[in-house]
Amino acid sequence: MEMFRECGWPAFAVLGLAILSVLFAMVALGVAIARPRVGVVLGGVALAVSCSVPGMGAGGTMLGRSTVDDAVSGASIASEQRERIRAQGYQEAGQCTTLGLSFGALPCVLSVAALGIGGLRRRARAQ
């Protein structure tokens, strides 16, 4: 829960995309078993959607770092305080990337499984 607090609102976008991509990957996996040709296409699309989860995490990190840089850009903050605030802010912003990578792993694995199963079943039907 601490990661969500430190990441901020992009954490909820990462979570929403992760849920969507897991559902999409599970549908692709089911379709790959029943209809291999369509399953391969859906598996590829599901893989693309699952790659958006870590991308959103990286985007949240960049947004957080930009916010930190804007906050410490004024001349009213002493330089030693500025560096301490920047280091802490960058550490907190980095939690978005961690969330994106960890939440994006499962849909990625499911999507690759859908691609593999669809491809193998398609090849078996062709022979």
C-alpha positions, -999 to +999 in steps of 0.1 A: +000+000+000+030+023+006+039+020-030+005+033-041+008+063-018+043+071-030+034+067-066+002+088-064-026+088-090-006+070-117-007+039-095-045+037-100-040+040-138-014+012-136-038-009-116-067-003-140-046-011-170-033-043-153-069-055-146-080-048-181-049-065-196-053-096-174-089-100-185-080-095-221-051-120-219-074-146-203-100-142-231-071-145-256-060-177-239-094-192-240-099-183-276-065-197-285-076-230-272-109-231-291-099-212-323-062-211-328-061-186-356-081-160-338-063-168-306-030-159-321-043-125-332-059-118-298-027-130-281-007-105-300-031-077-292-032-088-255+006-087-255+005-051-268-020-041-242+000-058-214+031-038-224+011-006-217+011-015-180+049-010-175+047+019-199+022+036-177+045+030-147+074+045-165+052+075-175+042+079-138+079+079-128+087+106-154+057+127-142+068+124-106+103+134-113+091+164-133+069+174-104+099+171-080+121+191-102+095+219-105+091+219-067+128+224-060+135+248-088+130+279-067+158+299-051+141+298-017+154+263-009+190+258+003+211+236-020+217+208+006+179+207+013+172+207-025+193+176-031+178+158-001+143+166-013+152+156-049+166+123-038+136+114-017+112+126-045+130+105-071+129+075-049+091+079-044+085+085-081+104+053-089+077+033-072+055+038-102+080+019-124+081-009-098+043-011-098+041-011-135+066-039-139+051-061-112+015-056-123+025-061-160+042-095-155+011-117-152-007-103-183+025-106-203+029-142-193-007-150-201-005-132-235+027-151-245+009-183-234-020-175-257+003-168-285+022-200-280-009-222-275-026-207-305+005-211-327+010-247-317-026-256-322-027-239-355+004-258-366-011-291-354-043-285-374-024-276-405-005-309-405 
